[in-house]
Amino acid sequence: MPLLQVIDIDCRYGTQTVVHGASLHVRKGGFVSLLGPSGCGKTTILRAIAGFEPVQRGEIRLRDESVSQPGRSVPPERRRIGMVFQDYTLFPHLNVVDNIAFGLRGLDAATRKRTAASMLDLVGLPGYGPRYPHELSGGQQQRVALARAIAPGPDLLLMDEPFSSLDTDMRERLSIEVRQILEERGVTGILVTHDQFEAFASSEQVGVMHEGRILQWDSPYNLYHEPSSRFVADFIGQGRFLRGTLLAPNAFETEVGLIRGDRAYGWPRGTPVDMLVRPDDVVPDGNSGALRCEVVNKAFKGAEILYTLRLPTGSNLLSLFPSHHEHQVGETVGVRLAPRHLVLFRADRDA
C-alpha cells in the first residue's frame, strides 16, 4: 500500500480551478518530484497534501487513511508531515541547535538538545549547534532547515523549491544528499521544483505539470526518451523538431531524407508529423556521406560541447560532441541522425 495517495483532486482559489484531476501515488521511503513552470499548480498540490488547502473534488489518503475530502480535512498538525520552504524560515535570534529543537515540543530539554545534535550529525554539520543562521552559507542554512523538519520524525517530508536560491551545482548536489538522508531515516520525500536537472538527479518518479494538470507521471528516463505530449517533449531536456510526412507506420520523410524507427504509428499515410530530435540523437560523422551542417553556436560543457547546427534547409538542430571535437562558429561539420527511439507528434495537434 502506498504511503500517500492523491486521487483525482481539484483545488480552487475562489472560482478559478488551479488543479484539475491530479492523481499520484508515493511508496513509503520513496522520493518523487512535481516539476513544471511557475503557476502550474505544483505548490497547490503540495499545500493540499500538507492540509493547508482544501480539495473540491477527489481525496487524499495518508497511511491508507483519508485526510482530505470535499468538506472534510484533517488539520496539518495531525498529519505527521514535515515541510521545508524556499526561504528556510530559520529563526535569526536562535542558534542552530535551538532552531532544530524548536519543533520538539513535549520533550525535556536534554532530549531536545541530544536529538538536535544527532540531526546535525545526520546532515553533515556536526559542531554547528552554537552558530546563528547569519553565520551560515545558504547550503548550510538549508541543511539546518532539513534537520529541523525531520527531527520530529515525520513519515513524509514536503519540499517547496528548497534549493532555488542556490547555484546549479549546489542544487543538484544537495538534492541527491537530501534523498540519501531521507532514505537513512525511512522518510518519504516530495520535491516541488521548476528545475528538471534537480528533479532528475534525485527522484525515482517525476510528475510534469502544466496548467493545473499532471501531464505525465514517469521515471526521468521515460520523460526524456518517451514524452507523452508535445509540452513534455518541449519542457524536458533540450531538443528540436523536424517536420516530415508519415509514409508508413514506422517511417517518415523529412527534409534530411527518409527516417525509419523502432515503433509504429497508426496515423494515415501522408499525415504531417514532427520528430523529436535530442542533442544525443545527432552524432558526429566525418564520412563523405554525412549530413553537412554549419556551426552557428557552441556552448562548452566540460566533457562535451553543445553545438547548434544549421541544416542546408535552414532548420537548426542541437548536438553534443565530445569536447575534443572542437569546431568554430561558421565551420561545416558532418553528422548523422541516430535516434534510439522514433518519437513523433502530429503536426496538426498535440498527440
Backbone torsions as a table, in degrees:
resi	resn	phi	psi	omega
1	MET	NA	128.5	177.9
2	PRO	-62.1	149.4	174.7
3	LEU	-66.0	-41.8	-176.5
4	LEU	-125.0	133.8	173.3
5	GLN	-129.2	119.2	171.9
6	VAL	-106.9	117.2	-167.6
7	ILE	-119.3	99.8	168.2
8	ASP	53.4	49.8	-175.2
9	ILE	-89.6	146.4	166.4
10	ASP	-114.4	142.5	173.1
11	CYS	-130.6	140.9	-178.9
12	ARG	-130.5	147.9	166.8
13	TYR	-112.4	105.6	-174.2
14	GLY	67.7	-123.5	179.5
15	THR	-96.5	-2.6	-176.5
16	GLN	-95.0	121.2	175.8
17	THR	-82.1	120.3	-176.4
18	VAL	-107.1	-14.3	172.7
19	VAL	-131.3	126.8	-175.4
20	HIS	-117.5	110.5	171.1
21	GLY	54.4	42.2	-177.3
22	ALA	-79.4	134.9	177.2
23	SER	-137.4	139.7	173.5
24	LEU	-162.4	152.2	175.2
25	HIS	-125.2	141.4	178.1
26	VAL	-131.1	125.7	179.8
27	ARG	-74.6	157.8	176.0
28	LYS	-62.9	129.4	-178.4
29	GLY	84.2	-0.1	-179.8
30	GLY	-81.1	166.6	177.4
31	PHE	-136.7	118.4	-175.7
32	VAL	-132.6	168.1	-179.9
33	SER	-134.0	148.9	164.9
34	LEU	-106.2	122.3	-171.3
35	LEU	-124.0	134.2	176.7
36	GLY	173.1	171.1	179.9
37	PRO	-70.6	166.4	178.2
38	SER	-58.1	139.0	176.6
39	GLY	83.2	9.6	-176.7
40	CYS	-85.9	-9.8	177.4
41	GLY	106.4	1.2	-175.3
42	LYS	-66.7	-40.2	178.7
43	THR	-68.1	-34.1	177.7
44	THR	-62.3	-41.6	176.6
45	ILE	-61.2	-43.0	179.0
46	LEU	-60.8	-44.2	-179.8
47	ARG	-67.4	-33.0	176.8
48	ALA	-68.1	-39.9	176.7
49	ILE	-62.5	-39.6	-179.7
50	ALA	-72.4	-20.1	-178.6
51	GLY	98.9	8.7	179.5
52	PHE	-86.9	-15.8	178.6
53	GLU	-128.9	136.6	177.0
54	PRO	-78.1	161.6	172.7
55	VAL	-107.4	140.7	178.7
56	GLN	-96.1	-13.0	175.6
57	ARG	-154.6	153.5	177.6
58	GLY	85.1	-162.1	-173.0
59	GLU	-155.0	148.6	170.9
60	ILE	-118.9	127.4	-179.3
61	ARG	-120.0	133.4	-179.9
62	LEU	-127.6	125.0	-174.7
63	ARG	56.5	36.0	-179.7
64	ASP	63.9	21.9	173.6
65	GLU	-118.7	139.2	-179.8
66	SER	-71.6	124.1	178.4
67	VAL	-115.0	-16.1	177.1
68	SER	-145.4	128.0	171.2
69	GLN	-144.0	164.4	174.3
70	PRO	-56.3	121.4	178.7
71	GLY	84.8	-0.8	-179.4
72	ARG	-144.1	131.7	-179.5
73	SER	-150.4	128.3	173.9
74	VAL	-73.2	131.8	-177.9
75	PRO	-58.5	148.7	-178.3
76	PRO	-53.4	-39.0	-175.1
77	GLU	-69.3	-13.8	179.5
78	ARG	-100.0	4.1	-176.8
79	ARG	-94.3	-10.3	-178.8
80	ARG	56.0	53.7	179.8
81	ILE	-122.0	135.0	173.4
82	GLY	-99.0	154.8	179.6
83	MET	-137.3	140.7	173.8
84	VAL	-126.2	127.4	-174.7
85	PHE	-107.6	171.0	-179.2
86	GLN	-61.9	-38.2	-174.2
87	ASP	-93.8	10.7	175.7
88	TYR	67.2	-38.7	179.7
89	THR	52.3	38.9	173.0
90	LEU	-76.8	147.0	178.9
91	PHE	-81.2	117.3	-174.0
92	PRO	-66.9	-25.3	-176.8
93	HIS	-88.1	-3.1	178.3
94	LEU	-108.8	143.2	175.3
95	ASN	-74.0	177.4	-172.4
96	VAL	-61.3	-47.2	-176.7
97	VAL	-64.8	-36.1	178.5
98	ASP	-73.5	-32.0	173.6
99	ASN	-60.3	-45.4	-178.7
100	ILE	-68.5	-38.8	-176.9
101	ALA	-75.3	-10.9	-173.2
102	PHE	-57.8	-38.7	-177.2
103	GLY	-86.3	5.9	-176.9
104	LEU	-98.0	50.6	-179.7
105	ARG	-67.0	150.6	179.7
106	GLY	90.6	-8.0	176.9
107	LEU	-103.9	153.7	177.6
108	ASP	-71.3	163.1	-173.3
109	ALA	-60.0	-40.5	-178.2
110	ALA	-64.7	-41.8	179.4
111	THR	-66.2	-39.2	178.8
112	ARG	-62.9	-44.6	179.4
113	LYS	-64.0	-41.2	-178.7
114	ARG	-66.5	-42.2	178.4
115	THR	-64.4	-42.5	179.1
116	ALA	-61.3	-41.6	179.4
117	ALA	-64.0	-39.7	179.4
118	SER	-67.7	-33.0	176.6
119	MET	-66.5	-38.3	177.4
120	LEU	-63.9	-39.4	175.2
121	ASP	-61.7	-41.1	-177.3
122	LEU	-62.2	-40.3	-176.8
123	VAL	-93.6	11.6	173.7
124	GLY	79.2	27.1	179.7
125	LEU	-127.6	49.7	179.4
126	PRO	-64.8	138.9	178.8
127	GLY	84.9	-0.3	-178.4
128	TYR	-88.9	1.3	-175.4
129	GLY	-53.9	-41.8	-177.0
130	PRO	-76.3	-10.5	-176.4
131	ARG	-77.0	161.6	177.8
132	TYR	-107.6	157.2	-175.8
133	PRO	-51.2	-38.5	-177.0
134	HIS	-69.2	-12.1	178.6
135	GLU	-91.2	1.9	-175.9
136	LEU	-109.7	153.1	171.7
137	SER	-75.0	170.2	179.0
138	GLY	-60.1	-42.0	178.4
139	GLY	-65.1	-38.0	178.3
140	GLN	-68.3	-40.3	176.2
141	GLN	-60.1	-40.0	-180.0
142	GLN	-67.1	-34.4	175.9
143	ARG	-65.7	-38.9	177.7
144	VAL	-65.3	-42.2	177.5
145	ALA	-60.7	-39.7	177.2
146	LEU	-64.5	-45.4	179.4
147	ALA	-59.2	-41.9	-180.0
148	ARG	-64.9	-37.3	-177.1
149	ALA	-70.8	-34.3	-176.3
150	ILE	-96.3	-7.0	179.9
151	ALA	-58.3	-40.3	179.9
152	PRO	-73.2	-3.5	177.8
153	GLY	79.3	48.1	178.8
154	PRO	-71.2	154.9	173.3
155	ASP	-79.0	-27.6	-172.2
156	LEU	-136.2	134.1	176.9
157	LEU	-116.9	125.5	178.4
158	LEU	-106.5	130.6	-175.7
159	MET	-126.5	118.5	-176.4
160	ASP	-105.8	100.7	-179.9
161	GLU	46.4	50.0	-171.6
162	PRO	-70.3	-19.6	-174.4
163	PHE	-113.7	11.6	-170.4
164	SER	-65.2	-24.3	-179.3
165	SER	-87.1	-1.1	-178.7
166	LEU	-97.7	162.7	179.3
167	ASP	-72.7	166.2	-171.3
168	THR	-58.3	-47.7	-178.7
169	ASP	-62.2	-42.1	179.7
170	MET	-65.8	-38.7	178.9
171	ARG	-59.3	-50.7	-177.6
172	GLU	-64.6	-42.5	-178.6
173	ARG	-64.9	-44.4	-179.1
174	LEU	-67.1	-38.1	-179.3
175	SER	-62.8	-38.1	176.6
176	ILE	-67.5	-44.2	-179.4
177	GLU	-64.1	-39.3	179.2
178	VAL	-61.5	-44.0	178.7
179	ARG	-59.8	-42.2	-179.9
180	GLN	-63.4	-40.3	178.8
181	ILE	-63.7	-43.8	-179.9
182	LEU	-66.0	-38.0	177.3
183	GLU	-61.2	-41.0	178.4
184	GLU	-61.1	-35.0	-177.9
185	ARG	-92.0	-6.2	-177.6
186	GLY	71.7	26.8	-178.0
187	VAL	-97.8	134.7	176.4
188	THR	-81.8	140.4	-176.9
189	GLY	-126.7	141.0	172.3
190	ILE	-127.5	123.1	-178.8
191	LEU	-109.6	131.6	171.2
192	VAL	-103.6	128.1	-178.2
193	THR	-155.8	158.2	171.8
194	HIS	-103.4	-0.5	-173.9
195	ASP	-102.4	109.3	-176.0
196	GLN	-65.8	-32.4	-179.1
197	PHE	-68.1	-37.3	176.2
198	GLU	-64.3	-44.5	179.7
199	ALA	-65.7	-44.9	-176.8
200	PHE	-67.3	-33.4	-176.1
201	ALA	-65.5	-26.5	-170.2
202	SER	-121.0	-20.0	-164.4
203	SER	-102.1	141.5	174.5
204	GLU	-82.8	-28.9	176.4
205	GLN	-136.4	145.0	-179.9
206	VAL	-134.8	134.9	173.9
207	GLY	-105.5	118.6	177.7
208	VAL	-89.0	125.0	-175.3
209	MET	-112.4	148.6	175.7
210	HIS	-154.6	125.3	176.7
211	GLU	50.7	46.5	173.0
212	GLY	83.4	2.6	-178.3
213	ARG	-120.6	144.4	170.9
214	ILE	-86.0	106.9	-175.4
215	LEU	-77.4	-34.4	180.0
216	GLN	-153.9	128.7	176.3
217	TRP	-114.5	110.3	-168.1
218	ASP	-160.3	176.5	174.5
219	SER	-73.1	155.2	175.7
220	PRO	-54.9	-39.2	-179.9
221	TYR	-60.1	-47.2	-177.9
222	ASN	-69.7	-34.4	177.4
223	LEU	-62.3	-37.6	-179.4
224	TYR	-75.5	-46.1	-173.2
225	HIS	-96.1	-20.0	-176.5
226	GLU	-131.7	54.2	-179.4
227	PRO	-63.5	138.6	-175.0
228	SER	-87.8	-11.3	-178.3
229	SER	-148.3	163.7	179.6
230	ARG	-62.5	-37.0	179.5
231	PHE	-62.6	-47.2	-179.6
232	VAL	-62.1	-41.3	178.8
233	ALA	-61.1	-40.4	179.6
234	ASP	-71.5	-40.9	-172.4
235	PHE	-76.5	-35.3	-175.9
236	ILE	-91.7	128.5	174.5
237	GLY	69.3	-170.3	176.2
238	GLN	-113.8	144.3	-179.6
239	GLY	-175.1	167.7	174.9
240	ARG	-133.4	165.4	179.7
241	PHE	-116.2	137.2	173.2
242	LEU	-105.2	123.8	178.4
243	ARG	-77.4	140.4	178.7
244	GLY	-158.4	-171.9	-178.9
245	THR	-130.3	130.5	-179.3
246	LEU	-70.9	125.8	178.7
247	LEU	-105.0	-29.5	179.9
248	ALA	-152.8	167.6	-178.2
249	PRO	-54.9	-28.4	-177.5
250	ASN	-123.4	23.0	-178.5
251	ALA	-149.4	141.9	174.7
252	PHE	-148.0	154.0	-178.3
253	GLU	-93.6	132.9	-179.6
254	THR	-128.7	179.1	177.5
255	GLU	-66.5	-14.2	177.3
256	VAL	-110.1	13.5	176.5
257	GLY	112.7	-172.3	-178.2
258	LEU	-77.8	133.1	177.5
259	ILE	-124.6	129.4	176.4
260	ARG	-110.7	146.6	-176.5
261	GLY	-126.4	-173.5	-175.0
262	ASP	-102.6	15.0	178.9
263	ARG	-146.7	162.5	-176.9
264	ALA	-112.2	142.5	175.6
265	TYR	-117.8	140.3	-172.7
266	GLY	-92.3	11.6	-179.2
267	TRP	-73.6	157.3	-179.1
268	PRO	-64.1	151.3	174.4
269	ARG	-57.1	136.7	-179.0
270	GLY	93.4	-2.5	178.6
271	THR	-64.8	130.0	174.7
272	PRO	-71.1	131.7	-176.2
273	VAL	-135.5	158.9	172.2
274	ASP	-117.8	132.2	177.2
275	MET	-101.7	129.6	175.8
276	LEU	-75.0	124.8	178.0
277	VAL	-120.9	110.9	176.8
278	ARG	-83.9	160.3	178.2
279	PRO	-57.3	-32.8	179.4
280	ASP	-79.1	-2.5	173.8
281	ASP	-86.8	-11.6	-177.2
282	VAL	-112.2	107.0	-171.8
283	VAL	-113.3	147.8	-179.9
284	PRO	-64.2	143.2	-179.0
285	ASP	-150.8	113.0	-177.7
286	GLY	-87.6	2.6	-178.1
287	ASN	-68.6	155.8	-177.6
288	SER	-65.2	-24.8	-179.3
289	GLY	-88.8	6.7	-177.0
290	ALA	-71.7	161.8	175.1
291	LEU	-75.5	123.5	-176.5
292	ARG	-92.2	127.9	-177.4
293	CYS	-132.4	155.2	176.7
294	GLU	-99.8	133.3	175.7
295	VAL	-74.9	118.8	179.9
296	VAL	-110.9	-13.3	176.2
297	ASN	-162.5	157.0	178.3
298	LYS	-148.3	145.8	178.2
299	ALA	-136.2	113.7	-179.1
300	PHE	-74.8	128.6	-177.2
301	LYS	-125.4	27.1	179.1
302	GLY	87.4	-99.4	-178.6
303	ALA	-72.1	-18.0	-177.5
304	GLU	-135.5	161.8	172.3
305	ILE	-123.5	127.5	177.2
306	LEU	-91.7	115.1	179.8
307	TYR	-104.1	139.5	166.0
308	THR	-96.7	121.3	-173.2
309	LEU	-116.8	134.3	177.9
310	ARG	-99.2	123.4	176.5
311	LEU	-71.7	161.7	176.1
312	PRO	-57.8	-25.8	179.8
313	THR	-80.5	-10.7	-179.6
314	GLY	104.5	-13.4	177.6
315	SER	-74.5	157.1	-179.9
316	ASN	-110.8	144.5	170.5
317	LEU	-128.4	160.3	173.9
318	LEU	-107.4	145.3	179.0
319	SER	-146.2	139.8	175.3
320	LEU	-100.9	117.6	175.9
321	PHE	-106.1	147.0	168.2
322	PRO	-54.8	145.2	-169.6
323	SER	-64.9	-19.0	177.2
324	HIS	-79.5	-7.6	172.1
325	HIS	-90.6	77.0	-176.1
326	GLU	-96.2	130.3	178.8
327	HIS	-131.0	154.9	-177.6
328	GLN	-99.2	153.8	175.4
329	VAL	-58.3	133.2	-176.6
330	GLY	96.5	-15.7	179.9
331	GLU	-76.5	151.8	176.6
332	THR	-99.2	132.7	-179.5
333	VAL	-128.4	156.2	176.1
334	GLY	-101.1	135.3	178.7
335	VAL	-139.2	168.1	170.0
336	ARG	-139.5	152.1	177.5
337	LEU	-87.0	127.8	-179.8
338	ALA	-135.8	61.0	-179.6
339	PRO	-69.6	131.9	177.9
340	ARG	-70.9	-32.1	178.4
341	HIS	-133.4	144.0	176.7
342	LEU	-91.5	105.1	-178.7
343	VAL	-107.0	110.0	-176.8
344	LEU	-118.1	148.2	171.4
345	PHE	-129.1	142.0	174.9
346	ARG	-62.6	133.8	-176.4
347	ALA	-71.9	-17.0	-177.0
348	ASP	-98.9	5.2	178.6
349	ARG	-165.3	169.1	173.9
350	ASP	-91.2	104.8	-173.4
351	ALA	-130.8	NA	NA
